[in-house]
Structures are given as C-alpha cells and as structure tokens.
Amino acid sequence: MMFDRTQIECGIRTHLLKGEYERAISIYSEIDLQNGEPDIHELIGNAYVMIEELENAIQEYLCSAALYADEGLFENGIAAYRKILRISPYNETVYFNLAWLYAKLGLLKEAMDCLITYLRLSGTKNDLRKESQKYKNIMDLIASDESLKPRLNEVLGFNTGGFAQYVDGYNEVKALLTKGYSIEEIKEATGFDEELIKKYQEIANIYIINE
C-alpha cells in the first residue's frame, strides 16, 4: 500500500497540535515509512519529548539530523542536534557532529567550540576513530583561520602550526605502538619528541585499544 507523504505529515502535525502525541506516534509506527524523511523523524521526536520518552526522542532526532545533513540541509541538521542537547546536554557525539556541520557552513568559531567540548567530554574518542578524515577536515578548516589558532593552542596545548598533520601523526604513532614499538623507538622512527608523541595520543585520543 502506498502512503502519501504529505497526508502522513499533515496527520502527524494535526495530532501534535491537538496534544494527541501517542496517536501521532501510532500513525508513524503503523506504516512502513522508509528512512529518508527527516522532517517526519523530527516531528516524531517532538512527540516523544512531549510524552517524556526521551531516549526514543533522541534516536528520532539523530536520524533526522543525519538525513538533513545528507541532503545538504546543514542548518536543519544543526537545529535537530540542538534539540538533543536540550535533553542530553553532555552528548559527546552530538558535539562532534555539530562541529562538522558548522564547519561545512563556514562557521568555524562555532565548529571549534563544539569540537573542544567534544574533546573535553569524550573519554573514548570513538567518533575520532570512526570519522578520522572528517575530524582532520574540521581541524584543517579551523586552522586555516589565523584568528582561531591562539585559542586552539591555549585550550589544546598543541603547536598551532601542526594541526593539518596531527591526525596523520597520530595514526603513525598508533601503528607503531600497535606493533610493540617503545616510545624511544617511535622517537627514532618518526623524529617526534616524547612530548609531541604524548600530545598526539591525548588530542587525537587516544589510547591503544585491542580491536
């Protein structure tokens, strides 16, 4: 059976306006709606918030934001991620994704603020491992703005001239550690001093984890 997207959205909106949140969610759950309608996911997220099913709301907002981003609707994606922060203000993955979307929009100060918050919040830095190229691109963009370098240096304690290479440096250090190289052997192989090696580990994450 085919469903008309506009009718579905209108039905959901109507029930939301009437305060019939469970009914709005019921409509959504009763149909075979494929992921691909970010506005509908966002509406359902709103409904879950109203009935205080916050984990479900977060999942809908995450889906919505990712789909908006895929469509190039970065402002909409940011708005959806910001809704998550009202519910879960220490959601590290959201800050990482916000940094990326702000960078895509050229809002580099906002991107930097979100990235720094992410680095401070995340103990595992899983997003850096999964999205290392995205992370490098964010940092390259931030480092291209001379006015932002002093704050990055102050907050992260990293040489302001080295941002563009730090992910590559981290990956090189990680690979050698994984092979069992000692710090002294890494210093000899890479030319990095011990302090720089430690900064690569700290900023890019990171501790070696058995995979």
N, C-alpha and C positions, 0 to 999 in steps of 0.2 A: 504493500500500500504506500502510495506517495503522499508526503505531507508538504503542505505549503509553508515555507519558512516564515513568511510574513504573518500568516494566520497563527502559527505557533508562537511567534514572538508577541503578537498582539494579545493572545490569550494569556501568556505568562504575565505580561505587563498589566493586563486588566486585573488579574487575581492579586498581583502585588499591590496595586493601588487600593484594592478593597481590603488589604490586610489578610488575604487568603493565601498565606505563604505555603502551607502544606499542599494546597491544591495546585499552586504554580509548580512546585517540585514534582507533584504527581504527574502532571502533564509531561514534564520533561523526562521523567523516568519511564513513562509508559510507551514512549515512541523510540524507534531505532534511529536516533539522531547521531550522525557521524560527527566526530571531532572535526571542526572546521568552521564553526560559527562562534567566534569569540564573544560577540555581544550577548548571545544566549547563555553561554557559560558564566559571563559576568552577572547577568540578571539572576541566575540560579544561585550564584554566590551570595548576592544580596539577600535572597530569600532565606538561605541557610543562616546568615547572620541574624536575621530577624527572629528566627526560632532558636537561636543560640546553639546551633550545631556548627561550631567554629572550625573544626577540622575539615568538615565537608566543604565549608565556605572557602577555606584556604586552597583546597585542591581545585575547586572550580576557578578561583582567581588565577592560580598558577597556569592552568590550562588556557584560560582566556588571555593572559599576558603573553604567553608563548606564541599563541596563534596571532595575536595582534602584531607581535614582532616579526613573525614570518611574513606577514602581509605588508610590512614596512610602516605600520601604524605605530610608530615608536611612542608618541605621546599617549595613546590609548593604553599601550603596554605599561608605561610608567604609572598611569593612573590606577591600573589594576594591581600592580605590585604595591603601590602606596596603600591600597585598601588592606592588603595582607599585613602591612606594618601596623595598622591600627589594631589588628587582632593579635599579632605576634611581632612585637617591636624589635625582637632580637633575632629575627630570622636571617641567618647569615647568607643563605643562597639568594634571597631576595635582594640583599645589598649588592651581591656580585652581579646579578642580572641588571639591576638598576644602573650600576656603573657602566655596563656595556651599552645600554640604551641611551644613557646620557652622552656617552662618547660618540655614538652614532649620530646624535643630534648636534654634536659640536659643543655641548655644554660641559666643558672639561673640568671646571671647578666642581660642579655637581658630581661628575664622574669620579673625581679624585676623592671627594668627601665620602661617597658611598664605598669606594674601594678601600679606603683607610678604615672605615667602620667594619667592613667585611674582615680585613686582616686582623683587626683587634678582637672580633667576636669568634672567629673560627679557630677551633683548636686543631682540626684535622686538615683543613685547607683542601677538602675533597674537590671543590669546584676548580681549584687551580690545576689539579691533576687531570680532571676531565676536560677542562677547557683551557689548556695551557696556551694555545695560539691566540685565543680570544683575550686572555689575560695579557699576553705580550702586546697585542694590538692596542689594548686600553692604555697600557703604560707608555707605549711609543707615542700615542696621541697626547697624553698628558705631558710627557717630557718635551714635546715639541713646543709647548707654551713656556717661554722663559720665566714668565711671572709666577708659575706654579712650582718651579723647581725648588726654590728655597723651602717651601712648606713640606714638600715631599722629603727633602733632605732632613728637615727638622723632625718630622714625625717618624720616618722610617730609618733614619740614620744611615742612609746609603749615599754613596758618591753620586752627585747629580749628573755627572757625565756618563754614568754607566747603565742607565735604565734600559736603553734599547737592547742591550745584550744580556740582561740579567737572567732571563728565562733560559737562554742557551747555556749560560754559565752554570745555572742550577742543574740543568739536565746533564751537563758534562760531569759535574761533581757527583750527582746521584748515581750515574752509570759507574763511575769509578768506585764509589762506596759499595755499590751492589756487588761489584767484582771482588770486594775484600781489600781494596787499597786502603792503606793507612793515610792519616792526614798528611804526614811527611811525604809519602809517595804521591799524593794528589798535588801537593805544592810543587813537587818536582815535575810532574807530568803537565800541569796546567800553567804554571807560573803564577798562580794565585797565592797571596799570602794567607796565613791562617785566619786572620780577621775577616778577609773577604770571603773565604770559604764558609765561615760561620754565618755571615750575612746572607749568602745565597741560601743556606739551609733555613735560616729564620724567616726571610722575607718570602721566598717562593714556597715555603713550607718547611723548612719541611723536614721531616724525619723519615728515614728509610723504613718502609713497611713491607713486610713479606707479602707478596701478592700470590 
